[in-house]
Amino acid sequence: MSKAKPVVLEGGACSARTALADRQLLSFVEAVKVTALFKVLANDTRIRMLHHLIRGESSVTELAKALGMRSQAVSNQLQRLSDTGVVTSRREGNNVFYRVTNECVAPLLDLALCLMEDER
């Protein structure tokens, strides 16, 4: 195994991670966890929410308006994303504001869009 190599992420964020090719084969448990994460992300509404939140923090009401959804439906979907640690919230008065907390989300979404564009 080689040493951790810095990986430059979108926005200049840098994280010291071992290159994927240099990692040991995923264990069964790790593969199950990755699968669970992809299942949470494999939802068109949650993908649209993440794209909106990558652009900046937003309240449930703002997200609901942007996506054309009811606030309760948005809150339910945000809870799924929050459970995975992808987004976090903060309360300000009666409003709850959400933001993406994991620096890997934007590059992952960008890579997914790249894969789609390459298919064409």
N, CA, C and O atoms as a Tinker XYZ file with bonds, in Angstrom:
   480  protein
     1  N      0.832000   -1.187000    0.000000    73     2
     2  CA     0.000000    0.000000    0.000000    64     1     3
     3  C      0.876000    1.249000    0.000000    63     2     4     5
     4  O      1.889000    1.323000    0.695000    81     3
     5  N      0.459000    2.214000   -0.790000    73     3     6
     6  CA     1.191000    3.470000   -0.808000    64     5     7
     7  C      0.572000    4.436000    0.189000    63     6     8     9
     8  O     -0.515000    4.200000    0.715000    81     7
     9  N      1.274000    5.511000    0.433000    73     7    10
    10  CA     0.806000    6.517000    1.374000    64     9    11
    11  C     -0.432000    7.212000    0.843000    63    10    12    13
    12  O     -0.742000    7.150000   -0.347000    81    11
    13  N     -1.139000    7.880000    1.759000    73    11    14
    14  CA    -2.316000    8.644000    1.363000    64    13    15
    15  C     -1.897000    9.765000    0.427000    63    14    16    17
    16  O     -0.907000   10.459000    0.659000    81    15
    17  N     -2.658000    9.921000   -0.615000    73    15    18
    18  CA    -2.396000   10.981000   -1.584000    64    17    19
    19  C     -3.457000   12.045000   -1.426000    63    18    20    21
    20  O     -4.639000   11.723000   -1.302000    81    19
    21  N     -3.061000   13.314000   -1.428000    73    19    22
    22  CA    -4.090000   14.349000   -1.329000    64    21    23
    23  C     -4.957000   14.338000   -2.578000    63    22    24    25
    24  O     -4.455000   14.290000   -3.702000    81    23
    25  N     -6.245000   14.383000   -2.365000    73    23    26
    26  CA    -7.200000   14.430000   -3.460000    64    25    27
    27  C     -7.831000   15.803000   -3.437000    63    26    28    29
    28  O     -8.440000   16.187000   -2.439000    81    27
    29  N     -7.696000   16.551000   -4.523000    73    27    30
    30  CA    -8.278000   17.886000   -4.589000    64    29    31
    31  C     -9.722000   17.749000   -5.015000    63    30    32    33
    32  O    -10.023000   17.185000   -6.067000    81    31
    33  N    -10.609000   18.264000   -4.193000    73    31    34
    34  CA   -12.029000   18.206000   -4.456000    64    33    35
    35  C    -12.507000   19.538000   -4.994000    63    34    36    37
    36  O    -11.794000   20.540000   -4.936000    81    35
    37  N    -13.725000   19.538000   -5.520000    73    35    38
    38  CA   -14.322000   20.755000   -6.066000    64    37    39
    39  C    -14.268000   21.859000   -5.016000    63    38    40    41
    40  O    -14.477000   21.608000   -3.829000    81    39
    41  N    -13.991000   23.062000   -5.453000    73    39    42
    42  CA   -13.910000   24.192000   -4.538000    64    41    43
    43  C    -12.574000   24.279000   -3.838000    63    42    44    45
    44  O    -12.397000   25.099000   -2.938000    81    43
    45  N    -11.619000   23.432000   -4.243000    73    43    46
    46  CA   -10.287000   23.505000   -3.685000    64    45    47
    47  C    -10.112000   22.773000   -2.372000    63    46    48    49
    48  O     -9.011000   22.738000   -1.823000    81    47
    49  N    -11.211000   22.175000   -1.850000    73    47    50
    50  CA   -11.081000   21.427000   -0.605000    64    49    51
    51  C    -10.144000   20.247000   -0.846000    63    50    52    53
    52  O    -10.171000   19.625000   -1.908000    81    51
    53  N     -9.343000   19.957000    0.120000    73    51    54
    54  CA    -8.372000   18.876000   -0.053000    64    53    55
    55  C     -8.512000   17.897000    1.092000    63    54    56    57
    56  O     -8.665000   18.286000    2.250000    81    55
    57  N     -8.458000   16.656000    0.760000    73    55    58
    58  CA    -8.590000   15.624000    1.772000    64    57    59
    59  C     -7.536000   14.552000    1.516000    63    58    60    61
    60  O     -7.371000   14.099000    0.383000    81    59
    61  N     -6.829000   14.148000    2.557000    73    59    62
    62  CA    -5.809000   13.108000    2.407000    64    61    63
    63  C     -6.503000   11.752000    2.444000    63    62    64    65
    64  O     -6.936000   11.294000    3.501000    81    63
    65  N     -6.602000   11.122000    1.295000    73    63    66
    66  CA    -7.239000    9.815000    1.177000    64    65    67
    67  C     -6.321000    8.904000    0.390000    63    66    68    69
    68  O     -5.590000    9.349000   -0.495000    81    67
    69  N     -6.367000    7.641000    0.718000    73    67    70
    70  CA    -5.633000    6.659000   -0.053000    64    69    71
    71  C     -6.340000    6.500000   -1.391000    63    70    72    73
    72  O     -7.565000    6.391000   -1.445000    81    71
    73  N     -5.570000    6.488000   -2.460000    73    71    74
    74  CA    -6.150000    6.316000   -3.788000    64    73    75
    75  C     -6.948000    5.021000   -3.825000    63    74    76    77
    76  O     -6.537000    4.028000   -3.226000    81    75
    77  N     -8.064000    5.017000   -4.508000    73    75    78
    78  CA    -8.951000    3.861000   -4.560000    64    77    79
    79  C     -8.220000    2.609000   -5.030000    63    78    80    81
    80  O     -8.430000    1.533000   -4.468000    81    79
    81  N     -7.380000    2.721000   -6.032000    73    79    82
    82  CA    -6.653000    1.569000   -6.559000    64    81    83
    83  C     -5.667000    0.996000   -5.537000    63    82    84    85
    84  O     -5.271000   -0.166000   -5.639000    81    83
    85  N     -5.272000    1.808000   -4.557000    73    83    86
    86  CA    -4.312000    1.369000   -3.546000    64    85    87
    87  C     -4.981000    0.825000   -2.278000    63    86    88    89
    88  O     -4.292000    0.377000   -1.361000    81    87
    89  N     -6.296000    0.860000   -2.222000    73    87    90
    90  CA    -7.004000    0.371000   -1.036000    64    89    91
    91  C     -7.201000   -1.137000   -1.108000    63    90    92    93
    92  O     -7.239000   -1.729000   -2.187000    81    91
    93  N     -7.326000   -1.738000    0.065000    73    91    94
    94  CA    -7.666000   -3.155000    0.116000    64    93    95
    95  C     -9.081000   -3.332000   -0.429000    63    94    96    97
    96  O     -9.891000   -2.406000   -0.388000    81    95
    97  N     -9.369000   -4.520000   -0.936000    73    95    98
    98  CA   -10.705000   -4.832000   -1.418000    64    97    99
    99  C    -11.703000   -4.582000   -0.300000    63    98   100   101
   100  O    -11.465000   -4.955000    0.849000    81    99
   101  N    -12.828000   -3.948000   -0.640000    73    99   102
   102  CA   -13.855000   -3.665000    0.354000    64   101   103
   103  C    -14.297000   -4.950000    1.044000    63   102   104   105
   104  O    -14.439000   -5.999000    0.416000    81   103
   105  N    -14.507000   -4.840000    2.338000    73   103   106
   106  CA   -15.070000   -5.976000    3.075000    64   105   107
   107  C    -16.560000   -6.043000    2.761000    63   106   108   109
   108  O    -17.124000   -5.116000    2.180000    81   107
   109  N    -17.183000   -7.133000    3.146000    73   107   110
   110  CA   -18.618000   -7.282000    2.946000    64   109   111
   111  C    -19.375000   -6.154000    3.644000    63   110   112   113
   112  O    -20.285000   -5.564000    3.061000    81   111
   113  N    -19.005000   -5.855000    4.881000    73   111   114
   114  CA   -19.676000   -4.809000    5.661000    64   113   115
   115  C    -19.517000   -3.448000    4.985000    63   114   116   117
   116  O    -20.478000   -2.685000    4.894000    81   115
   117  N    -18.315000   -3.143000    4.515000    73   115   118
   118  CA   -18.093000   -1.863000    3.824000    64   117   119
   119  C    -18.931000   -1.788000    2.554000    63   118   120   121
   120  O    -19.509000   -0.743000    2.254000    81   119
   121  N    -19.003000   -2.881000    1.808000    73   119   122
   122  CA   -19.805000   -2.907000    0.581000    64   121   123
   123  C    -21.278000   -2.693000    0.887000    63   122   124   125
   124  O    -21.970000   -2.000000    0.141000    81   123
   125  N    -21.763000   -3.273000    1.962000    73   123   126
   126  CA   -23.162000   -3.093000    2.361000    64   125   127
   127  C    -23.420000   -1.625000    2.724000    63   126   128   129
   128  O    -24.462000   -1.070000    2.374000    81   127
   129  N    -22.474000   -1.004000    3.422000    73   127   130
   130  CA   -22.633000    0.409000    3.799000    64   129   131
   131  C    -22.642000    1.308000    2.561000    63   130   132   133
   132  O    -23.436000    2.246000    2.483000    81   131
   133  N    -21.773000    1.030000    1.603000    73   131   134
   134  CA   -21.749000    1.810000    0.354000    64   133   135
   135  C    -23.066000    1.629000   -0.394000    63   134   136   137
   136  O    -23.627000    2.589000   -0.922000    81   135
   137  N    -23.548000    0.396000   -0.434000    73   135   138
   138  CA   -24.829000    0.115000   -1.093000    64   137   139
   139  C    -25.957000    0.895000   -0.431000    63   138   140   141
   140  O    -26.798000    1.471000   -1.121000    81   139
   141  N    -25.985000    0.921000    0.895000    73   139   142
   142  CA   -27.017000    1.657000    1.627000    64   141   143
   143  C    -26.962000    3.145000    1.309000    63   142   144   145
   144  O    -27.998000    3.787000    1.132000    81   143
   145  N    -25.754000    3.690000    1.236000    73   143   146
   146  CA   -25.605000    5.102000    0.897000    64   145   147
   147  C    -26.121000    5.378000   -0.511000    63   146   148   149
   148  O    -26.850000    6.345000   -0.732000    81   147
   149  N    -25.738000    4.518000   -1.471000    73   147   150
   150  CA   -26.209000    4.715000   -2.842000    64   149   151
   151  C    -27.726000    4.570000   -2.933000    63   150   152   153
   152  O    -28.352000    5.240000   -3.754000    81   151
   153  N    -28.323000    3.724000   -2.121000    73   151   154
   154  CA   -29.786000    3.602000   -2.123000    64   153   155
   155  C    -30.446000    4.896000   -1.660000    63   154   156   157
   156  O    -31.476000    5.300000   -2.201000    81   155
   157  N    -29.855000    5.545000   -0.661000    73   155   158
   158  CA   -30.395000    6.825000   -0.200000    64   157   159
   159  C    -30.232000    7.884000   -1.296000    63   158   160   161
   160  O    -31.127000    8.700000   -1.516000    81   159
   161  N    -29.097000    7.864000   -1.972000    73   159   162
   162  CA   -28.841000    8.857000   -3.018000    64   161   163
   163  C    -29.615000    8.556000   -4.300000    63   162   164   165
   164  O    -29.795000    9.446000   -5.131000    81   163
   165  N    -30.072000    7.325000   -4.472000    73   163   166
   166  CA   -30.749000    6.912000   -5.708000    64   165   167
   167  C    -32.219000    7.315000   -5.691000    63   166   168   169
   168  O    -33.112000    6.473000   -5.787000    81   167
   169  N    -32.449000    8.606000   -5.569000    73   167   170
   170  CA   -33.804000    9.147000   -5.529000    64   169   171
   171  C    -33.763000   10.513000   -6.204000    63   170   172   173
   172  O    -32.981000   11.383000   -5.821000    81   171
   173  N    -34.611000   10.690000   -7.206000    73   171   174
   174  CA   -34.559000   11.939000   -7.982000    64   173   175
   175  C    -34.810000   13.174000   -7.127000    63   174   176   177
   176  O    -34.190000   14.214000   -7.348000    81   175
   177  N    -35.702000   13.073000   -6.164000    73   175   178
   178  CA   -35.978000   14.234000   -5.306000    64   177   179
   179  C    -34.765000   14.573000   -4.455000    63   178   180   181
   180  O    -34.388000   15.740000   -4.343000    81   179
   181  N    -34.158000   13.570000   -3.863000    73   179   182
   182  CA   -32.992000   13.830000   -3.011000    64   181   183
   183  C    -31.808000   14.344000   -3.825000    63   182   184   185
   184  O    -31.041000   15.175000   -3.336000    81   183
   185  N    -31.647000   13.869000   -5.048000    73   183   186
   186  CA   -30.577000   14.379000   -5.913000    64   185   187
   187  C    -30.822000   15.858000   -6.223000    63   186   188   189
   188  O    -29.894000   16.665000   -6.168000    81   187
   189  N    -32.054000   16.210000   -6.543000    73   187   190
   190  CA   -32.377000   17.621000   -6.806000    64   189   191
   191  C    -32.156000   18.478000   -5.563000    63   190   192   193
   192  O    -31.673000   19.606000   -5.665000    81   191
   193  N    -32.506000   17.950000   -4.392000    73   191   194
   194  CA   -32.274000   18.670000   -3.135000    64   193   195
   195  C    -30.787000   18.908000   -2.922000    63   194   196   197
   196  O    -30.365000   20.011000   -2.574000    81   195
   197  N    -30.003000   17.863000   -3.136000    73   195   198
   198  CA   -28.559000   18.014000   -2.964000    64   197   199
   199  C    -27.998000   19.049000   -3.920000    63   198   200   201
   200  O    -27.160000   19.864000   -3.533000    81   199
   201  N    -28.449000   19.025000   -5.159000    73   199   202
   202  CA   -27.970000   20.017000   -6.122000    64   201   203
   203  C    -28.321000   21.428000   -5.641000    63   202   204   205
   204  O    -27.496000   22.339000   -5.709000    81   203
   205  N    -29.536000   21.595000   -5.161000    73   203   206
   206  CA   -29.950000   22.903000   -4.631000    64   205   207
   207  C    -29.093000   23.304000   -3.430000    63   206   208   209
   208  O    -28.673000   24.456000   -3.321000    81   207
   209  N    -28.836000   22.356000   -2.535000    73   207   210
   210  CA   -28.071000   22.664000   -1.322000    64   209   211
   211  C    -26.588000   22.864000   -1.592000    63   210   212   213
   212  O    -25.915000   23.572000   -0.843000    81   211
   213  N    -26.073000   22.258000   -2.641000    73   211   214
   214  CA   -24.676000   22.493000   -3.015000    64   213   215
   215  C    -24.490000   23.959000   -3.386000    63   214   216   217
   216  O    -23.414000   24.527000   -3.201000    81   215
   217  N    -25.541000   24.554000   -3.907000    73   215   218
   218  CA   -25.495000   25.965000   -4.310000    64   217   219
   219  C    -25.582000   26.896000   -3.113000    63   218   220   221
   220  O    -25.274000   28.082000   -3.231000    81   219
   221  N    -26.000000   26.373000   -1.950000    73   219   222
   222  CA   -26.057000   27.188000   -0.739000    64   221   223
   223  C    -27.111000   26.692000    0.231000    63   222   224   225
   224  O    -28.029000   25.961000   -0.139000    81   223
   225  N    -26.960000   27.100000    1.465000    73   223   226
   226  CA   -27.880000   26.724000    2.534000    64   225   227
   227  C    -29.305000   27.145000    2.175000    63   226   228   229
   228  O    -29.519000   28.154000    1.503000    81   227
   229  N    -30.267000   26.358000    2.634000    73   227   230
   230  CA   -31.660000   26.651000    2.291000    64   229   231
   231  C    -32.584000   26.167000    3.400000    63   230   232   233
   232  O    -32.298000   25.180000    4.078000    81   231
   233  N    -33.688000   26.871000    3.575000    73   231   234
   234  CA   -34.702000   26.438000    4.537000    64   233   235
   235  C    -35.599000   25.402000    3.870000    63   234   236   237
   236  O    -35.601000   25.254000    2.648000    81   235
   237  N    -36.351000   24.697000    4.688000    73   235   238
   238  CA   -37.296000   23.714000    4.173000    64   237   239
   239  C    -38.295000   24.397000    3.247000    63   238   240   241
   240  O    -38.626000   23.867000    2.186000    81   239
   241  N    -38.774000   25.572000    3.647000    73   239   242
   242  CA   -39.745000   26.309000    2.836000    64   241   243
   243  C    -39.153000   26.696000    1.491000    63   242   244   245
   244  O    -39.817000   26.563000    0.463000    81   243
   245  N    -37.915000   27.171000    1.484000    73   243   246
   246  CA   -37.251000   27.542000    0.221000    64   245   247
   247  C    -37.052000   26.330000   -0.677000    63   246   248   249
   248  O    -37.266000   26.400000   -1.887000    81   247
   249  N    -36.644000   25.228000   -0.080000    73   247   250
   250  CA   -36.466000   23.993000   -0.853000    64   249   251
   251  C    -37.791000   23.520000   -1.432000    63   250   252   253
   252  O    -37.858000   23.129000   -2.597000    81   251
   253  N    -38.843000   23.555000   -0.625000    73   251   254
   254  CA   -40.162000   23.113000   -1.079000    64   253   255
   255  C    -40.622000   23.957000   -2.272000    63   254   256   257
   256  O    -41.152000   23.429000   -3.249000    81   255
   257  N    -40.416000   25.251000   -2.181000    73   255   258
   258  CA   -40.808000   26.143000   -3.281000    64   257   259
   259  C    -39.987000   25.846000   -4.532000    63   258   260   261
   260  O    -40.538000   25.758000   -5.629000    81   259
   261  N    -38.679000   25.692000   -4.374000    73   259   262
   262  CA   -37.799000   25.441000   -5.525000    64   261   263
   263  C    -38.134000   24.121000   -6.220000    63   262   264   265
   264  O    -38.038000   24.015000   -7.442000    81   263
   265  N    -38.528000   23.118000   -5.433000    73   263   266
   266  CA   -38.796000   21.791000   -5.988000    64   265   267
   267  C    -40.269000   21.556000   -6.302000    63   266   268   269
   268  O    -40.630000   20.532000   -6.881000    81   267
   269  N    -41.118000   22.510000   -5.917000    73   267   270
   270  CA   -42.553000   22.351000   -6.158000    64   269   271
   271  C    -43.163000   21.238000   -5.318000    63   270   272   273
   272  O    -43.983000   20.457000   -5.800000    81   271
   273  N    -42.751000   21.177000   -4.058000    73   271   274
   274  CA   -43.207000   20.117000   -3.155000    64   273   275
   275  C    -43.771000   20.723000   -1.875000    63   274   276   277
   276  O    -43.571000   21.904000   -1.589000    81   275
   277  N    -44.481000   19.894000   -1.112000    73   275   278
   278  CA   -44.952000   20.312000    0.200000    64   277   279
   279  C    -43.789000   20.264000    1.190000    63   278   280   281
   280  O    -42.892000   19.429000    1.068000    81   279
   281  N    -43.812000   21.160000    2.162000    73   279   282
   282  CA   -42.739000   21.234000    3.163000    64   281   283
   283  C    -42.560000   19.923000    3.919000    63   282   284   285
   284  O    -41.432000   19.521000    4.202000    81   283
   285  N    -43.665000   19.252000    4.247000    73   283   286
   286  CA   -43.571000   17.992000    4.986000    64   285   287
   287  C    -42.849000   16.926000    4.163000    63   286   288   289
   288  O    -42.053000   16.159000    4.702000    81   287
   289  N    -43.125000   16.877000    2.864000    73   287   290
   290  CA   -42.456000   15.907000    1.983000    64   289   291
   291  C    -40.961000   16.208000    1.904000    63   290   292   293
   292  O    -40.137000   15.295000    1.922000    81   291
   293  N    -40.619000   17.486000    1.817000    73   291   294
   294  CA   -39.211000   17.900000    1.784000    64   293   295
   295  C    -38.528000   17.510000    3.092000    63   294   296   297
   296  O    -37.419000   16.976000    3.078000    81   295
   297  N    -39.179000   17.771000    4.210000    73   295   298
   298  CA   -38.610000   17.420000    5.518000    64   297   299
   299  C    -38.344000   15.925000    5.626000    63   298   300   301
   300  O    -37.317000   15.511000    6.163000    81   299
   301  N    -39.264000   15.117000    5.119000    73   299   302
   302  CA   -39.083000   13.659000    5.157000    64   301   303
   303  C    -37.852000   13.238000    4.360000    63   302   304   305
   304  O    -37.077000   12.394000    4.811000    81   303
   305  N    -37.673000   13.820000    3.183000    73   303   306
   306  CA   -36.520000   13.476000    2.348000    64   305   307
   307  C    -35.223000   13.987000    2.971000    63   306   308   309
   308  O    -34.197000   13.309000    2.919000    81   307
   309  N    -35.269000   15.162000    3.549000    73   307   310
   310  CA   -34.081000   15.726000    4.200000    64   309   311
   311  C    -33.655000   14.873000    5.396000    63   310   312   313
   312  O    -32.467000   14.765000    5.699000    81   311
   313  N    -34.614000   14.281000    6.058000    73   311   314
   314  CA   -34.284000   13.419000    7.195000    64   313   315
   315  C    -33.459000   12.225000    6.733000    63   314   316   317
   316  O    -32.517000   11.820000    7.413000    81   315
   317  N    -33.809000   11.661000    5.580000    73   315   318
   318  CA   -33.038000   10.531000    5.031000    64   317   319
   319  C    -31.597000   10.959000    4.743000    63   318   320   321
   320  O    -30.652000   10.232000    5.049000    81   319
   321  N    -31.440000   12.144000    4.154000    73   319   322
   322  CA   -30.092000   12.648000    3.856000    64   321   323
   323  C    -29.332000   12.978000    5.135000    63   322   324   325
   324  O    -28.122000   12.768000    5.222000    81   323
   325  N    -30.041000   13.488000    6.108000    73   323   326
   326  CA   -29.424000   13.832000    7.387000    64   325   327
   327  C    -28.962000   12.574000    8.120000    63   326   328   329
   328  O    -27.910000   12.578000    8.759000    81   327
   329  N    -29.737000   11.511000    8.031000    73   327   330
   330  CA   -29.379000   10.242000    8.692000    64   329   331
   331  C    -28.061000    9.684000    8.172000    63   330   332   333
   332  O    -27.357000    8.988000    8.903000    81   331
   333  N    -27.720000    9.977000    6.929000    73   331   334
   334  CA   -26.466000    9.484000    6.342000    64   333   335
   335  C    -25.292000   10.418000    6.611000    63   334   336   337
   336  O    -24.147000   10.072000    6.320000    81   335
   337  N    -25.566000   11.605000    7.165000    73   335   338
   338  CA   -24.509000   12.570000    7.427000    64   337   339
   339  C    -24.137000   13.401000    6.213000    63   338   340   341
   340  O    -23.133000   14.112000    6.229000    81   339
   341  N    -24.936000   13.318000    5.166000    73   339   342
   342  CA   -24.656000   14.076000    3.938000    64   341   343
   343  C    -25.039000   15.539000    4.124000    63   342   344   345
   344  O    -24.360000   16.431000    3.616000    81   343
   345  N    -26.129000   15.787000    4.853000    73   343   346
   346  CA   -26.554000   17.154000    5.135000    64   345   347
   347  C    -26.703000   17.325000    6.638000    63   346   348   349
   348  O    -26.825000   16.352000    7.382000    81   347
   349  N    -26.690000   18.564000    7.065000    73   347   350
   350  CA   -26.914000   18.902000    8.463000    64   349   351
   351  C    -27.851000   20.095000    8.513000    63   350   352   353
   352  O    -28.074000   20.771000    7.508000    81   351
   353  N    -28.393000   20.342000    9.690000    73   351   354
   354  CA   -29.351000   21.443000    9.821000    64   353   355
   355  C    -28.984000   22.338000   10.992000    63   354   356   357
   356  O    -28.221000   21.974000   11.887000    81   355
   357  N    -29.563000   23.518000   10.940000    73   355   358
   358  CA   -29.470000   24.439000   12.074000    64   357   359
   359  C    -30.803000   25.165000   12.175000    63   358   360   361
   360  O    -31.442000   25.460000   11.165000    81   359
   361  N    -31.204000   25.443000   13.379000    73   359   362
   362  CA   -32.480000   26.113000   13.623000    64   361   363
   363  C    -32.227000   27.601000   13.853000    63   362   364   365
   364  O    -31.300000   27.998000   14.559000    81   363
   365  N    -33.080000   28.402000   13.235000    73   363   366
   366  CA   -33.058000   29.851000   13.443000    64   365   367
   367  C    -34.508000   30.289000   13.605000    63   366   368   369
   368  O    -35.229000   30.446000   12.619000    81   367
   369  N    -34.932000   30.484000   14.847000    73   367   370
   370  CA   -36.333000   30.795000   15.113000    64   369   371
   371  C    -37.201000   29.606000   14.737000    63   370   372   373
   372  O    -36.971000   28.487000   15.196000    81   371
   373  N    -38.203000   29.855000   13.895000    73   371   374
   374  CA   -39.093000   28.786000   13.446000    64   373   375
   375  C    -38.572000   28.063000   12.216000    63   374   376   377
   376  O    -39.150000   27.060000   11.796000    81   375
   377  N    -37.497000   28.555000   11.638000    73   375   378
   378  CA   -36.967000   27.967000   10.406000    64   377   379
   379  C    -35.824000   27.001000   10.687000    63   378   380   381
   380  O    -35.029000   27.199000   11.605000    81   379
   381  N    -35.764000   25.954000    9.876000    73   379   382
   382  CA   -34.656000   25.013000    9.912000    64   381   383
   383  C    -33.945000   25.133000    8.573000    63   382   384   385
   384  O    -34.563000   25.000000    7.517000    81   383
   385  N    -32.645000   25.385000    8.624000    73   383   386
   386  CA   -31.842000   25.553000    7.418000    64   385   387
   387  C    -30.936000   24.338000    7.252000    63   386   388   389
   388  O    -30.350000   23.844000    8.215000    81   387
   389  N    -30.834000   23.872000    6.019000    73   387   390
   390  CA   -30.016000   22.704000    5.694000    64   389   391
   391  C    -28.861000   23.101000    4.801000    63   390   392   393
   392  O    -28.942000   24.055000    4.027000    81   391
   393  N    -27.771000   22.334000    4.929000    73   391   394
   394  CA   -26.616000   22.527000    4.055000    64   393   395
   395  C    -25.903000   21.187000    3.900000    63   394   396   397
   396  O    -26.011000   20.304000    4.752000    81   395
   397  N    -25.180000   21.059000    2.805000    73   395   398
   398  CA   -24.380000   19.865000    2.573000    64   397   399
   399  C    -23.153000   19.959000    3.460000    63   398   400   401
   400  O    -22.473000   20.985000    3.480000    81   399
   401  N    -22.870000   18.900000    4.188000    73   399   402
   402  CA   -21.732000   18.931000    5.104000    64   401   403
   403  C    -20.577000   18.063000    4.641000    63   402   404   405
   404  O    -19.454000   18.221000    5.119000    81   403
   405  N    -20.835000   17.161000    3.732000    73   403   406
   406  CA   -19.787000   16.264000    3.279000    64   405   407
   407  C    -19.180000   16.806000    1.989000    63   406   408   409
   408  O    -19.882000   16.996000    0.996000    81   407
   409  N    -17.876000   17.052000    2.012000    73   407   410
   410  CA   -17.186000   17.660000    0.871000    64   409   411
   411  C    -17.139000   16.762000   -0.360000    63   410   412   413
   412  O    -16.761000   17.216000   -1.440000    81   411
   413  N    -17.511000   15.520000   -0.214000    73   411   414
   414  CA   -17.484000   14.584000   -1.347000    64   413   415
   415  C    -18.773000   14.613000   -2.169000    63   414   416   417
   416  O    -18.811000   14.053000   -3.265000    81   415
   417  N    -19.828000   15.255000   -1.663000    73   415   418
   418  CA   -21.121000   15.236000   -2.347000    64   417   419
   419  C    -21.070000   15.946000   -3.696000    63   418   420   421
   420  O    -21.522000   15.394000   -4.699000    81   419
   421  N    -20.529000   17.156000   -3.733000    73   419   422
   422  CA   -20.493000   17.912000   -4.995000    64   421   423
   423  C    -19.683000   17.186000   -6.069000    63   422   424   425
   424  O    -20.161000   17.067000   -7.197000    81   423
   425  N    -18.471000   16.693000   -5.765000    73   423   426
   426  CA   -17.741000   15.959000   -6.797000    64   425   427
   427  C    -18.451000   14.678000   -7.230000    63   426   428   429
   428  O    -18.379000   14.302000   -8.400000    81   427
   429  N    -19.132000   14.008000   -6.312000    73   427   430
   430  CA   -19.863000   12.790000   -6.666000    64   429   431
   431  C    -20.995000   13.103000   -7.633000    63   430   432   433
   432  O    -21.170000   12.409000   -8.634000    81   431
   433  N    -21.759000   14.139000   -7.338000    73   431   434
   434  CA   -22.848000   14.547000   -8.232000    64   433   435
   435  C    -22.294000   14.994000   -9.581000    63   434   436   437
   436  O    -22.859000   14.679000  -10.628000    81   435
   437  N    -21.195000   15.723000   -9.545000    73   435   438
   438  CA   -20.567000   16.175000  -10.783000    64   437   439
   439  C    -20.087000   14.989000  -11.622000    63   438   440   441
   440  O    -20.240000   14.995000  -12.843000    81   439
   441  N    -19.511000   13.979000  -10.981000    73   439   442
   442  CA   -19.066000   12.782000  -11.702000    64   441   443
   443  C    -20.251000   12.019000  -12.299000    63   442   444   445
   444  O    -20.154000   11.488000  -13.405000    81   443
   445  N    -21.360000   11.965000  -11.572000    73   443   446
   446  CA   -22.556000   11.303000  -12.099000    64   445   447
   447  C    -23.043000   12.018000  -13.352000    63   446   448   449
   448  O    -23.410000   11.374000  -14.335000    81   447
   449  N    -23.046000   13.342000  -13.319000    73   447   450
   450  CA   -23.457000   14.115000  -14.502000    64   449   451
   451  C    -22.476000   13.901000  -15.649000    63   450   452   453
   452  O    -22.881000   13.834000  -16.809000    81   451
   453  N    -21.197000   13.794000  -15.331000    73   451   454
   454  CA   -20.170000   13.525000  -16.334000    64   453   455
   455  C    -20.416000   12.167000  -16.998000    63   454   456   457
   456  O    -20.317000   12.044000  -18.219000    81   455
   457  N    -20.734000   11.156000  -16.196000    73   455   458
   458  CA   -21.019000    9.827000  -16.745000    64   457   459
   459  C    -22.219000    9.881000  -17.692000    63   458   460   461
   460  O    -22.205000    9.255000  -18.752000    81   459
   461  N    -23.243000   10.620000  -17.313000    73   459   462
   462  CA   -24.432000   10.753000  -18.167000    64   461   463
   463  C    -24.086000   11.436000  -19.481000    63   462   464   465
   464  O    -24.528000   11.006000  -20.547000    81   463
   465  N    -23.297000   12.497000  -19.403000    73   463   466
   466  CA   -22.931000   13.244000  -20.600000    64   465   467
   467  C    -22.049000   12.411000  -21.513000    63   466   468   469
   468  O    -22.136000   12.528000  -22.735000    81   467
   469  N    -21.202000   11.574000  -20.934000    73   467   470
   470  CA   -20.339000   10.711000  -21.732000    64   469   471
   471  C    -21.119000    9.616000  -22.451000    63   470   472   473
   472  O    -20.670000    9.094000  -23.471000    81   471
   473  N    -22.309000    9.264000  -21.905000    73   471   474
   474  CA   -23.135000    8.236000  -22.559000    64   473   475
   475  C    -23.711000    8.737000  -23.884000    63   474   476   477
   476  O    -23.972000    7.949000  -24.793000    81   475
   477  N    -23.904000   10.038000  -23.983000    73   475   478
   478  CA   -24.549000   10.613000  -25.174000    64   477   479
   479  C    -23.643000   10.577000  -26.340000    63   478   480
   480  O    -24.017000   11.018000  -27.426000    81   479
